[in-house]
Amino acid sequence: MKQSLIFVLCSGVSFFLAAQPRGFSAPSAARQAEAEKLFLSYPSSERFKNHLINLTKEPHVAGTPANERVRDYLASVMRQAGMQVDLYPYDLYLPVGPGEVKAEMVLPQRMPLNNMENIYAEDRFSAHPDLGPGWNAYSGSGDVTAEVVYANYGRKEDFEKLAALNVSCKGKVVIARYGGNFRGYKAKYAQAAGAAALIIYTDPADNGYTKGLVYPEGPQPDESTIQRGSLLTLDFTGDPLTPFEPALPTDGKKKIVRKNPSDVAFHTIPVLPLPYGSAKEIFAQMKGKPVPAGWQGGLPFTYRLEGGRGLTVRVMVKQEKKLQRCYNVVGTLMGSEFPDEWIVAGCHYDAWNFGACDPNSGTAMLLSLSESLGKLAQAGVKPKRTIKIAHWDAEEFGVIGSTEWVEQFREELNAKGVAYFNADAAVSGRSFGGSASPTLKELLLEASKAVTYPDSAKSLYQVWLAGSRGSTEPSVGNLGGGSDHIAFYMHVGIPSWSGGTGGPTLYHSNNDNFAFYERFVDPSFTMGPMVEQVFGVMGLRLANADALPYQLARYGQDVRVHLENLQKQGAYASDFSFERLLKAADELRLTGEAADAALARFVNQTTDVAKRKQINQQLLKLERAWIDADGMPYGKWYRSLYASTDPYSGYASWMLPAFHYEVSLRSSARLNAWEEKYLAAMTRLSEEMKKVTLAAR
């Protein structure tokens, strides 16, 4: 498509931008340029800062009155911005606070083990009366005193290594460091190995004094910093008692069928997070064999596999769980031309205590975005498609609130969902990055060219590219697990992206508060407006394009890359060839290129709104071609054949996940069956793109 150029002035810095971005006719592109120029003038450091202050005044764990106060603030701000605001209540099976938790060394001498952060004169939030000890949601209850085994990161391979070394975990207290996988899998593998209890700690080799100055002098965790977090590891995402269905209120008109908690595969052993100051006391007393290569941490001892009979540790957890009312808050700015096509941007608002970085930097950014979009609408520039700004509850307990909403509106989202933008902890430093589905990667890159990087004469794209180690363009990753995009992308098949800025963090600790943020994360509060501009430009281009600006050729390009990676990993399966799949990926790329070219011609030749609506409805079907009703072998809820969270780590992205699973099992038994499923999915996607090409003529 031929592109002309226009000159845009933003924040005193000039950039040349494509006047006709993907999906826009020349007249629409001119109107879009004016809309973006106006929008880019709205974001404000002061507004972002004030929202962050108001969101993080007090600890606000899901299910507490404090979190409901945050809910009411969110609703009030969005209503004042001119959005229609709806609250969506759910009755979720959640832990009731930390309950009773205790850790102590019993032998060789009694010693209480600290599990709460220190109070600091430099941090006015650290003495807040509502702060509590370290705890893990969905821990089992129990009171265990036993010998100790060290399990490195508590990964599947770490427990396999212990077994190979004839180190038994049966009846022991296992101690494992954070990192390498989701904490819930540490509990899962420890329990499977026969452990009676689990302690998880942050090792200073990974985060702490070996990385720099510790809090409050610096941004690294000190010896009292504790990472809290959920342990939920079921074969689906969402409320534990209502898989596949929304956990609507029990007093609602619809009868809600809930599983009995005793029938849910919760962990049964007590699990407790500790700071490395407490772990140090345990490691100092261990007398067993030295650890294998790669297992040594950063404490000043030779790490050992076992503590011996002379060292026993007590772990006590008493945790109640019950149904609790939680709320999603969703603001809607109705589209003027295509109201039944939805762009959803979301971030959770519940936190492990204050949550200044995680999640509320993203929450504050989305509130500011709501206000800026409201101003734009009041200035007469309304989006053609509907934009929803969503604030999810109970994410920290297992990505629950967003999942329940997706399950509640699954059919509508299947028909109307254009894209989902995830803003979890989106303004947590000064280093920008993002991960996206194939169709949105170009949109993210192009939006970054329209935004100024603060305190510089460069665009965000230029700064991002400078940190990309010689690449021709910034690297956009692939989405994994761990946040609110999961249900949108991996269950329904809606193109998604997640990103923002990162940096120093005291993740899930009592010290992730405003005092930490204003000293170490972004003292100038300029990153919030920048990230808002990225989200806003992307959202407005999706909302206002004549034809949805997906990059269709990227499907085939990315699938080939993923297949080549799998081919290397699955080299053991010598009787299986990826050639048919690679050929299909190349054909998919060519089909996508033809569709991209047809759409570029179409938007300049057709002004018929009905015809454009027809094309857009066809484009909405593309990502859904990856959705398989049978789901993945490790969990039927994960229905995307294209992308899934890693079922062993909980965080990593598995691209073409059914093949990844077979590779993880070192099995070739089902490779041919999966080949047929993937060929069928690529054929579906190719046929849908051919329909786009045909309709665009």
C-alpha positions as CSV (number, residue, x, y, z in Angstrom):
1,M,0.0,0.0,0.0
2,K,1.4,3.4,-0.9
3,Q,1.9,5.6,2.1
4,S,2.2,9.4,2.2
5,L,3.7,11.1,5.2
6,I,2.5,13.8,7.6
7,F,4.3,15.8,10.2
8,V,3.1,15.4,13.8
9,L,4.3,17.4,16.8
10,C,4.0,15.6,20.2
11,S,5.4,16.9,23.4
12,G,7.8,19.2,21.6
13,V,9.3,16.3,19.6
14,S,8.6,15.9,15.9
15,F,8.2,12.6,14.1
16,F,7.3,11.6,10.6
17,L,4.4,9.1,10.7
18,A,2.6,7.0,8.1
19,A,-0.5,9.1,7.1
20,Q,-2.3,5.9,6.0
21,P,-1.7,3.2,8.6
22,R,-3.0,-0.3,8.0
23,G,-6.8,-0.5,7.7
24,F,-7.4,3.2,7.0
25,S,-8.5,5.0,3.8
26,A,-6.7,8.2,3.1
27,P,-9.6,10.4,4.4
28,S,-9.9,8.2,7.5
29,A,-6.2,8.4,8.1
30,A,-6.3,12.2,8.0
31,R,-9.1,12.2,10.6
32,Q,-7.2,9.6,12.7
33,A,-4.1,11.8,12.7
34,E,-6.0,14.7,14.1
35,A,-7.7,12.5,16.7
36,E,-4.3,11.1,17.8
37,K,-2.7,14.5,17.9
38,L,-5.5,15.7,20.3
39,F,-5.4,12.5,22.3
40,L,-1.6,12.6,22.8
41,S,-2.0,16.1,24.4
42,Y,-4.2,14.7,27.2
43,P,-2.2,12.3,29.4
44,S,-0.8,14.0,32.5
45,S,1.8,12.9,35.0
46,E,-0.1,14.6,37.8
47,R,-3.3,12.7,37.0
48,F,-1.5,9.4,36.9
49,K,0.3,10.2,40.2
50,N,-3.0,11.2,41.9
51,H,-4.7,8.0,40.8
52,L,-1.8,5.9,42.0
53,I,-1.9,7.6,45.4
54,N,-5.6,7.0,45.8
55,L,-5.4,3.4,44.7
56,T,-2.7,2.5,47.1
57,K,-3.7,4.3,50.4
58,E,-4.3,1.0,52.2
59,P,-3.7,-2.7,51.7
60,H,-6.5,-4.1,49.5
61,V,-6.6,-7.9,49.1
62,A,-9.5,-9.3,47.2
63,G,-12.6,-9.9,49.3
64,T,-11.8,-7.1,51.8
65,P,-13.7,-3.9,52.5
66,A,-10.6,-2.0,51.5
67,N,-10.7,-3.6,48.1
68,E,-14.4,-2.5,47.8
69,R,-13.3,1.1,48.5
70,V,-10.9,0.8,45.5
71,R,-13.8,-0.6,43.5
72,D,-15.9,2.4,44.3
73,Y,-13.1,4.8,43.4
74,L,-12.6,3.1,40.0
75,A,-16.4,3.4,39.2
76,S,-16.5,7.0,40.3
77,V,-13.6,8.1,38.1
78,M,-14.9,6.4,35.0
79,R,-18.4,7.7,35.5
80,Q,-17.0,11.2,35.8
81,A,-15.1,10.6,32.6
82,G,-18.4,10.0,30.8
83,M,-18.3,6.2,30.6
84,Q,-21.2,3.9,31.3
85,V,-20.0,1.8,34.3
86,D,-21.2,-1.6,35.3
87,L,-20.3,-3.8,38.3
88,Y,-20.2,-7.5,37.8
89,P,-20.5,-9.5,41.0
90,Y,-19.3,-13.0,41.5
91,D,-19.2,-15.4,44.5
92,L,-15.7,-16.9,44.5
93,Y,-14.2,-19.6,46.6
94,L,-11.3,-17.7,48.2
95,P,-9.0,-17.9,51.2
96,V,-10.0,-15.6,54.1
97,G,-6.8,-13.7,54.7
98,P,-3.6,-15.3,55.9
99,G,-5.3,-17.1,58.8
100,E,-2.7,-18.4,61.3
101,V,0.8,-18.9,60.0
102,K,4.0,-19.7,61.9
103,A,7.5,-20.9,61.1
104,E,10.2,-21.8,63.7
105,M,13.3,-23.8,64.0
106,V,12.9,-26.5,66.7
107,L,16.3,-28.2,66.6
108,P,19.2,-27.6,67.3
109,Q,17.6,-24.7,69.2
110,R,14.1,-23.1,69.2
111,M,14.0,-19.9,67.1
112,P,11.0,-18.1,65.7
113,L,11.5,-17.5,62.0
114,N,10.4,-14.0,60.9
115,N,7.7,-13.9,58.2
116,M,6.8,-10.2,58.0
117,E,8.7,-7.2,56.6
118,N,10.5,-4.7,58.8
119,I,9.3,-1.2,59.6
120,Y,11.4,1.5,58.1
121,A,11.6,5.2,59.1
122,E,12.1,6.0,55.3
123,D,8.8,4.2,54.4
124,R,5.7,5.8,55.9
125,F,3.6,2.8,54.7
126,S,5.6,0.0,56.4
127,A,3.9,0.4,59.8
128,H,0.4,0.4,58.4
129,P,-1.8,-1.5,61.0
130,D,-3.5,-3.6,58.3
131,L,-0.4,-5.2,57.0
132,G,0.0,-8.9,57.6
133,P,2.5,-11.7,57.5
134,G,3.7,-13.6,54.5
135,W,1.2,-16.3,53.3
136,N,0.2,-18.3,50.2
137,A,-3.4,-18.4,49.0
138,Y,-4.8,-22.0,48.7
139,S,-2.2,-23.5,51.0
140,G,-3.2,-26.6,52.8
141,S,-3.6,-26.4,56.5
142,G,-1.4,-28.4,58.9
143,D,1.2,-28.2,61.7
144,V,4.4,-30.0,60.7
145,T,7.7,-30.4,62.5
146,A,10.2,-32.4,60.4
147,E,13.7,-32.6,58.9
148,V,14.6,-30.4,56.0
149,V,15.4,-31.0,52.3
150,Y,16.6,-28.3,49.9
151,A,15.0,-28.6,46.4
152,N,16.7,-25.7,44.5
153,Y,13.8,-23.9,42.6
154,G,11.3,-26.7,43.3
155,R,10.9,-27.4,39.5
156,K,9.9,-30.8,38.1
157,E,13.5,-31.4,37.1
158,D,14.8,-30.5,40.6
159,F,12.6,-33.1,42.3
160,E,13.7,-35.6,39.6
161,K,17.3,-34.7,40.5
162,L,16.7,-35.3,44.2
163,A,15.2,-38.7,43.4
164,A,18.2,-39.6,41.2
165,L,20.5,-38.6,44.1
166,N,18.5,-40.9,46.5
167,V,17.4,-37.9,48.6
168,S,13.9,-38.6,49.9
169,C,11.4,-35.8,50.5
170,K,8.9,-38.1,52.2
171,G,7.7,-36.6,55.5
172,K,10.2,-33.7,55.2
173,V,9.9,-29.9,55.2
174,V,11.1,-29.0,51.7
175,I,12.7,-25.5,51.3
176,A,12.8,-24.1,47.7
177,R,13.7,-20.7,46.3
178,Y,11.5,-18.6,44.2
179,G,12.1,-18.5,40.4
180,G,12.0,-21.0,37.6
181,N,8.3,-21.8,37.8
182,F,5.0,-20.6,39.3
183,R,5.0,-21.1,43.1
184,G,2.0,-23.4,42.9
185,Y,4.0,-25.9,40.9
186,K,6.6,-25.9,43.6
187,A,3.8,-27.0,46.0
188,K,2.5,-29.5,43.5
189,Y,5.8,-31.2,42.9
190,A,6.8,-31.1,46.6
191,Q,3.5,-32.8,47.6
192,A,3.9,-35.4,44.8
193,A,7.4,-36.2,46.2
194,G,5.9,-36.9,49.6
195,A,6.8,-33.7,51.4
196,A,4.9,-32.8,54.6
197,A,5.3,-29.0,54.2
198,L,7.0,-26.5,51.9
199,I,8.9,-23.2,52.6
200,I,9.5,-20.9,49.6
201,Y,12.0,-18.0,50.0
202,T,13.6,-15.4,47.8
203,D,17.3,-16.2,47.4
204,P,19.7,-13.2,47.3
205,A,21.5,-14.8,44.3
206,D,18.3,-14.1,42.4
207,N,17.0,-10.9,44.0
208,G,18.7,-9.2,46.9
209,Y,22.1,-7.9,48.0
210,T,24.0,-9.6,45.2
211,K,22.1,-7.5,42.7
212,G,22.6,-4.1,44.5
213,L,21.5,-2.0,47.4
214,V,18.6,-3.4,49.4
215,Y,15.4,-1.7,50.6
216,P,15.1,1.0,51.9
217,E,18.5,2.2,50.7
218,G,18.0,0.6,47.3
219,P,15.3,-1.2,45.3
220,Q,16.5,-4.8,46.0
221,P,14.6,-7.0,48.5
222,D,16.2,-7.0,51.9
223,E,16.4,-9.9,54.4
224,S,12.8,-9.3,55.5
225,T,11.1,-9.0,52.1
226,I,8.6,-11.7,51.4
227,Q,6.9,-12.7,48.1
228,R,3.3,-13.7,48.7
229,G,1.1,-15.3,46.1
230,S,-1.4,-17.9,45.1
231,L,-0.7,-21.6,44.8
232,L,-3.7,-22.5,42.6
233,T,-2.7,-25.0,40.0
234,L,-5.8,-26.6,38.5
235,D,-6.3,-27.8,35.0
236,F,-8.4,-24.7,34.2
237,T,-8.2,-21.0,35.1
238,G,-10.8,-19.2,37.2
239,D,-13.0,-19.9,40.3
240,P,-12.1,-23.3,41.6
241,L,-15.7,-24.4,42.1
242,T,-17.2,-23.4,38.7
243,P,-14.9,-24.5,35.9
244,F,-16.1,-23.3,32.4
245,E,-19.0,-21.4,34.0
246,P,-19.2,-17.9,35.6
247,A,-19.4,-18.0,39.5
248,L,-22.5,-15.8,39.5
249,P,-24.0,-14.7,42.8
250,T,-25.7,-17.4,44.8
251,D,-28.7,-15.0,45.2
252,G,-29.0,-14.6,41.4
253,K,-31.9,-16.0,39.4
254,K,-29.8,-18.6,37.6
255,K,-29.1,-21.7,39.6
256,I,-25.3,-22.0,40.0
257,V,-23.8,-25.5,40.2
258,R,-20.7,-25.5,42.3
259,K,-18.2,-28.3,42.9
260,N,-17.7,-29.5,46.4
261,P,-14.3,-28.2,47.6
262,S,-13.4,-31.7,48.7
263,D,-13.6,-32.7,45.0
264,V,-11.2,-30.0,43.8
265,A,-7.5,-30.9,43.6
266,F,-6.2,-28.3,46.0
267,H,-2.8,-28.7,47.6
268,T,-3.0,-30.3,51.0
269,I,0.4,-29.6,52.5
270,P,1.0,-26.4,54.4
271,V,3.1,-23.9,52.4
272,L,4.6,-20.7,53.7
273,P,6.8,-18.0,52.1
274,L,9.7,-16.7,54.1
275,P,12.3,-13.9,53.6
276,Y,16.0,-14.9,53.0
277,G,16.8,-13.6,56.5
278,S,14.8,-16.5,57.9
279,A,16.0,-19.0,55.3
280,K,19.6,-18.1,56.3
281,E,18.9,-19.5,59.8
282,I,17.9,-22.8,58.3
283,F,20.8,-23.1,55.8
284,A,23.3,-22.3,58.5
285,Q,22.4,-25.5,60.4
286,M,22.3,-27.9,57.4
287,K,24.8,-30.8,57.5
288,G,24.1,-33.0,54.5
289,K,25.9,-33.4,51.2
290,P,26.7,-30.3,49.1
291,V,24.3,-29.5,46.4
292,P,25.0,-30.3,42.7
293,A,26.2,-27.6,40.2
294,G,23.7,-24.8,39.7
295,W,22.0,-25.2,43.0
296,Q,24.2,-22.9,45.1
297,G,22.4,-19.7,46.1
298,G,23.7,-16.4,47.4
299,L,23.7,-17.0,51.2
300,P,27.1,-17.2,52.8
301,F,27.1,-21.0,53.2
302,T,27.8,-24.1,51.1
303,Y,24.2,-25.1,50.3
304,R,23.4,-28.7,51.2
305,L,20.7,-31.1,50.2
306,E,19.6,-32.2,53.7
307,G,19.7,-30.8,57.1
308,G,20.1,-34.1,58.9
309,R,18.3,-35.4,62.1
310,G,19.8,-32.6,64.1
311,L,17.8,-29.9,62.3
312,T,14.0,-29.8,62.5
313,V,11.7,-27.0,61.4
314,R,8.1,-26.3,62.2
315,V,5.6,-25.0,59.6
316,M,2.1,-24.2,60.7
317,V,-0.7,-22.9,58.5
318,K,-4.4,-22.7,59.3
319,Q,-6.2,-21.2,56.4
320,E,-10.0,-20.9,56.0
321,K,-11.6,-20.7,52.6
322,K,-15.2,-19.8,51.7
323,L,-17.4,-18.1,49.1
324,Q,-16.7,-14.4,49.0
325,R,-18.3,-11.6,46.9
326,C,-15.9,-9.9,44.4
327,Y,-16.6,-7.4,41.6
328,N,-15.3,-6.5,38.2
329,V,-15.7,-2.9,37.2
330,V,-16.2,-2.2,33.5
331,G,-16.5,1.1,31.8
332,T,-17.9,1.4,28.3
333,L,-17.5,4.0,25.6
334,M,-20.0,3.0,23.0
335,G,-18.9,2.9,19.4
336,S,-20.6,5.3,17.0
337,E,-20.4,3.1,13.8
338,F,-19.6,-0.5,14.9
339,P,-20.9,-0.7,18.5
340,D,-21.0,-4.5,18.4
341,E,-17.2,-4.7,17.9
342,W,-15.4,-4.5,21.2
343,I,-11.9,-3.5,22.2
344,V,-11.3,-4.4,25.8
345,A,-8.4,-3.0,27.9
346,G,-8.0,-4.4,31.4
347,C,-6.0,-4.7,34.5
348,H,-6.8,-6.2,37.9
349,Y,-7.1,-4.0,40.9
350,D,-6.8,-6.4,43.9
351,A,-3.3,-6.5,45.3
352,W,-1.0,-8.3,47.8
353,N,-1.4,-5.4,50.2
354,F,-0.7,-1.9,48.6
355,G,0.3,-3.1,45.1
356,A,1.8,0.2,43.8
357,C,3.6,-1.6,40.9
358,D,1.6,-4.8,40.7
359,P,-1.0,-4.1,39.6
360,N,-2.0,-0.6,40.4
361,S,0.5,1.2,38.2
362,G,-1.5,-0.4,35.3
363,T,-4.8,0.4,37.1
364,A,-3.9,4.1,37.4
365,M,-2.8,4.2,33.8
366,L,-6.2,2.8,32.6
367,L,-8.1,5.3,34.8
368,S,-6.1,8.1,33.1
369,L,-6.8,6.5,29.7
370,S,-10.6,6.5,30.6
371,E,-10.4,10.2,31.3
372,S,-8.5,11.0,28.1
373,L,-10.9,9.0,26.0
374,G,-13.7,10.8,27.7
375,K,-12.2,14.1,26.9
376,L,-11.8,13.1,23.3
377,A,-15.4,12.0,23.1
378,Q,-16.5,15.3,24.6
379,A,-14.5,17.1,21.9
380,G,-16.7,15.3,19.4
381,V,-14.2,12.5,18.5
382,K,-16.0,9.4,19.4
383,P,-14.6,5.9,18.6
384,K,-16.3,4.0,15.8
385,R,-16.0,0.8,17.8
386,T,-16.9,0.2,21.4
387,I,-14.0,0.6,23.9
388,K,-14.3,-1.1,27.3
389,I,-12.0,-0.3,30.2
390,A,-12.1,-3.2,32.7
391,H,-10.8,-3.5,36.2
392,W,-10.7,-7.1,37.4
393,D,-11.0,-8.5,40.9
394,A,-9.3,-11.5,42.5
395,E,-6.5,-11.9,39.9
396,E,-3.9,-12.4,42.6
397,F,-5.7,-15.5,43.8
398,G,-5.5,-17.2,40.3
399,V,-6.6,-14.9,37.5
400,I,-10.2,-15.3,38.6
401,G,-12.2,-12.1,38.1
402,S,-11.4,-11.7,34.4
403,T,-11.9,-15.4,33.7
404,E,-15.4,-15.3,35.2
405,W,-16.3,-12.3,33.1
406,V,-15.1,-14.0,29.9
407,E,-17.0,-17.2,30.8
408,Q,-20.1,-15.0,31.5
409,F,-19.8,-13.2,28.1
410,R,-18.2,-16.0,26.1
411,E,-20.7,-16.0,23.3
412,E,-20.7,-12.2,23.0
413,L,-17.0,-12.0,23.1
414,N,-16.8,-14.7,20.4
415,A,-19.0,-12.6,18.2
416,K,-17.7,-9.1,19.1
417,G,-14.2,-9.4,20.6
418,V,-11.7,-7.4,18.5
419,A,-8.8,-7.4,20.9
420,Y,-7.8,-7.5,24.5
421,F,-5.1,-5.2,26.0
422,N,-3.6,-6.3,29.3
423,A,-2.1,-3.6,31.6
424,D,-1.1,-5.7,34.7
425,A,1.7,-3.7,36.5
426,A,2.1,-1.9,33.2
427,V,4.1,1.1,34.6
428,S,6.7,-0.5,36.8
429,G,9.9,1.1,35.5
430,R,11.5,2.7,32.5
431,S,12.2,-0.2,30.2
432,F,9.5,-0.8,27.6
433,G,8.4,-4.2,26.2
434,G,5.4,-6.3,25.2
435,S,4.1,-9.6,24.0
436,A,1.3,-10.0,21.5
437,S,-0.6,-12.3,19.3
438,P,0.6,-12.2,15.7
439,T,-2.0,-9.9,14.3
440,L,-1.3,-7.2,16.9
441,K,2.5,-7.1,16.8
442,E,2.8,-4.6,14.0
443,L,0.1,-2.4,15.6
444,L,2.2,-2.2,18.8
445,L,5.4,-1.4,16.9
446,E,3.7,1.3,14.9
447,A,2.0,2.9,17.9
448,S,5.4,3.1,19.6
449,K,6.6,5.3,16.7
450,A,3.8,7.8,17.5
451,V,4.8,8.2,21.2
452,T,7.7,10.3,22.6
453,Y,10.0,8.7,25.2
454,P,10.0,11.0,28.2
455,D,13.0,13.3,28.7
456,S,14.4,12.6,25.3
457,A,14.3,13.7,21.7
458,K,13.4,10.2,20.5
459,S,10.3,8.2,19.9
460,L,9.5,5.2,22.2
461,Y,10.2,3.0,19.2
462,Q,13.8,4.4,18.8
463,V,14.6,3.9,22.5
464,W,13.0,0.4,22.4
465,L,15.0,-0.5,19.3
466,A,18.3,0.7,20.9
467,G,17.8,-1.9,23.6
468,S,17.1,-4.7,21.1
469,R,20.8,-5.9,20.6
470,G,21.2,-5.1,16.9
471,S,17.8,-6.3,15.7
472,T,16.1,-4.6,12.8
473,E,13.0,-3.9,14.9
474,P,12.2,-4.2,18.6
475,S,11.4,-7.7,19.7
476,V,7.7,-8.4,20.5
477,G,7.3,-11.5,22.6
478,N,4.6,-14.2,22.7
479,L,2.0,-14.3,25.4
480,G,2.4,-16.9,28.2
481,G,0.5,-17.3,31.5
482,G,0.1,-15.4,34.7
483,S,-2.3,-12.6,34.0
484,D,-5.7,-11.6,32.8
485,H,-5.2,-12.1,29.0
486,I,-5.4,-15.9,29.5
487,A,-9.2,-16.4,29.2
488,F,-9.5,-13.9,26.3
489,Y,-6.7,-15.4,24.3
490,M,-6.4,-19.0,25.3
491,H,-10.0,-19.9,26.0
492,V,-12.0,-17.8,23.5
493,G,-9.4,-16.8,20.9
494,I,-9.3,-13.0,20.9
495,P,-6.1,-11.3,19.7
496,S,-4.3,-9.9,22.8
497,W,-1.3,-8.1,23.9
498,S,0.3,-7.4,27.3
499,G,3.0,-4.9,28.0
500,G,4.3,-1.7,29.4
501,T,7.4,-0.6,31.3
502,G,9.4,-2.7,33.8
503,G,12.2,-2.1,36.3
504,P,13.0,-2.7,40.0
505,T,10.3,-4.4,42.0
506,L,9.5,-5.7,45.5
507,Y,7.1,-8.1,44.0
508,H,4.1,-9.1,46.1
509,S,5.7,-7.8,49.3
510,N,4.4,-5.3,51.9
511,N,6.9,-2.8,50.4
512,D,5.4,-2.6,46.9
513,N,3.9,0.8,48.0
514,F,3.8,4.4,46.9
515,A,7.0,5.2,48.9
516,F,8.9,2.6,47.0
517,Y,7.4,3.7,43.7
518,E,8.2,7.4,44.0
519,R,11.8,6.7,45.1
520,F,12.9,3.9,42.9
521,V,10.4,3.1,40.1
522,D,9.6,6.5,38.4
523,P,10.1,9.6,40.6
524,S,9.1,11.8,37.7
525,F,5.8,9.9,37.1
526,T,6.3,10.4,33.3
527,M,6.1,6.7,32.4
528,G,2.4,6.5,33.2
529,P,1.4,9.0,30.5
530,M,3.8,7.4,28.0
531,V,2.3,3.9,28.5
532,E,-1.2,5.5,28.3
533,Q,-0.3,7.0,25.0
534,V,0.7,3.6,23.6
535,F,-2.5,1.9,24.8
536,G,-4.5,4.8,23.5
537,V,-3.0,5.0,20.1
538,M,-3.4,1.2,19.6
539,G,-6.9,1.3,20.9
540,L,-7.9,4.3,18.7
541,R,-6.4,2.7,15.6
542,L,-8.4,-0.5,16.2
543,A,-11.5,1.5,17.1
544,N,-11.5,3.8,14.1
545,A,-10.0,1.8,11.2
546,D,-12.2,1.1,8.2
547,A,-11.0,-2.5,8.2
548,L,-9.5,-4.0,11.4
549,P,-5.8,-3.4,11.2
550,Y,-4.6,-6.9,11.8
551,Q,-1.4,-8.0,10.1
552,L,-2.6,-11.3,8.5
553,A,0.7,-12.4,6.9
554,R,2.2,-12.6,10.4
555,Y,0.3,-15.7,11.2
556,G,2.2,-17.8,8.7
557,Q,5.5,-16.1,9.6
558,D,5.2,-16.8,13.3
559,V,3.9,-20.4,12.8
560,R,6.9,-21.3,10.8
561,V,9.2,-19.9,13.5
562,H,7.4,-21.9,16.2
563,L,7.4,-25.1,14.1
564,E,11.2,-24.8,13.5
565,N,11.7,-24.4,17.3
566,L,9.6,-27.5,17.9
567,Q,11.5,-29.4,15.2
568,K,14.7,-28.8,17.1
569,Q,13.2,-29.8,20.5
570,G,11.5,-32.9,19.1
571,A,14.6,-34.2,17.3
572,Y,14.3,-37.4,19.3
573,A,11.1,-38.3,17.3
574,S,13.0,-39.4,14.1
575,D,9.9,-41.0,12.7
576,F,8.0,-37.7,12.5
577,S,8.4,-35.0,10.0
578,F,7.3,-31.4,10.3
579,E,7.4,-30.9,6.5
580,R,3.7,-30.9,5.9
581,L,3.2,-28.3,8.7
582,L,6.0,-26.1,7.5
583,K,4.5,-26.1,4.0
584,A,1.1,-25.2,5.4
585,A,2.7,-22.3,7.4
586,D,4.3,-21.0,4.2
587,E,1.0,-21.2,2.4
588,L,-0.7,-19.5,5.3
589,R,1.8,-16.6,5.0
590,L,1.1,-16.3,1.3
591,T,-2.7,-16.3,1.9
592,G,-2.2,-13.7,4.6
593,E,-0.1,-11.5,2.3
594,A,-2.9,-11.7,-0.4
595,A,-5.5,-10.8,2.2
596,D,-3.4,-7.9,3.5
597,A,-3.0,-6.5,-0.1
598,A,-6.7,-6.9,-0.8
599,L,-7.7,-5.1,2.4
600,A,-5.3,-2.2,1.5
601,R,-7.1,-1.8,-1.8
602,F,-10.5,-2.3,-0.3
603,V,-10.3,0.6,2.3
604,N,-9.4,3.1,-0.5
605,Q,-12.1,1.9,-2.9
606,T,-15.1,1.2,-0.7
607,T,-17.0,3.7,1.5
608,D,-20.0,1.4,2.0
609,V,-20.4,1.0,5.8
610,A,-22.3,-2.2,5.4
611,K,-19.6,-3.7,3.3
612,R,-17.0,-2.7,5.8
613,K,-19.0,-4.2,8.6
614,Q,-19.1,-7.5,6.6
615,I,-15.3,-7.5,6.1
616,N,-14.8,-6.8,9.8
617,Q,-17.1,-9.6,10.9
618,Q,-15.0,-11.9,8.7
619,L,-11.8,-10.6,10.3
620,L,-13.1,-11.3,13.8
621,K,-13.3,-15.0,12.9
622,L,-9.6,-15.4,12.2
623,E,-8.1,-16.0,15.6
624,R,-11.1,-18.2,16.5
625,A,-9.9,-20.7,13.9
626,W,-7.3,-21.8,16.5
627,I,-10.0,-22.7,19.0
628,D,-10.5,-26.5,19.5
629,A,-13.5,-27.7,21.4
630,D,-11.5,-30.7,22.9
631,G,-8.8,-28.4,24.4
632,M,-5.4,-29.4,25.4
633,P,-4.5,-32.8,26.9
634,Y,-3.3,-31.2,30.1
635,G,-6.6,-29.2,30.5
636,K,-9.6,-28.9,28.2
637,W,-10.3,-25.3,29.3
638,Y,-7.2,-24.3,27.4
639,R,-8.8,-24.4,23.9
640,S,-6.3,-22.5,21.7
641,L,-4.2,-24.7,19.5
642,Y,-1.9,-21.7,18.9
643,A,-1.0,-20.5,22.4
644,S,-1.1,-21.6,26.0
645,T,0.6,-21.1,29.3
646,D,3.2,-23.7,30.1
647,P,1.5,-26.3,32.4
648,Y,4.8,-27.1,34.2
649,S,5.9,-23.5,35.0
650,G,2.7,-21.6,34.8
651,Y,4.3,-18.6,33.2
652,A,6.2,-19.5,30.0
653,S,4.5,-19.2,26.6
654,W,3.8,-22.5,24.8
655,M,3.3,-21.8,21.1
656,L,1.5,-24.7,19.3
657,P,1.1,-26.1,22.8
658,A,-0.1,-29.6,22.0
659,F,3.2,-30.3,20.3
660,H,5.0,-28.8,23.2
661,Y,3.2,-31.2,25.5
662,E,4.3,-34.2,23.5
663,V,7.8,-33.0,23.4
664,S,7.8,-32.5,27.2
665,L,6.7,-36.2,27.5
666,R,9.3,-37.2,25.0
667,S,6.5,-39.0,23.3
668,S,5.8,-39.5,19.6
669,A,2.6,-41.5,20.0
670,R,0.2,-38.6,19.3
671,L,2.3,-36.5,17.0
672,N,0.5,-37.7,13.8
673,A,-2.9,-37.0,15.4
674,W,-1.9,-33.5,16.4
675,E,-0.4,-32.9,12.9
676,E,-3.9,-33.5,11.5
677,K,-5.5,-31.2,14.0
678,Y,-3.0,-28.4,13.3
679,L,-3.3,-28.9,9.5
680,A,-7.1,-28.6,9.9
681,A,-6.8,-25.4,12.0
682,M,-4.4,-23.8,9.5
683,T,-6.8,-24.8,6.7
684,R,-9.7,-23.2,8.6
685,L,-7.6,-20.0,9.1
686,S,-6.5,-20.0,5.5
687,E,-10.1,-20.4,4.2
688,E,-11.3,-17.5,6.4
689,M,-8.5,-15.3,5.0
690,K,-9.4,-16.3,1.5
691,K,-13.0,-15.2,2.3
692,V,-11.6,-11.8,3.4
693,T,-9.7,-11.5,0.1
694,L,-12.8,-12.4,-1.9
695,A,-15.1,-10.1,0.0
696,A,-12.6,-7.2,-0.4
697,R,-12.7,-7.4,-4.2
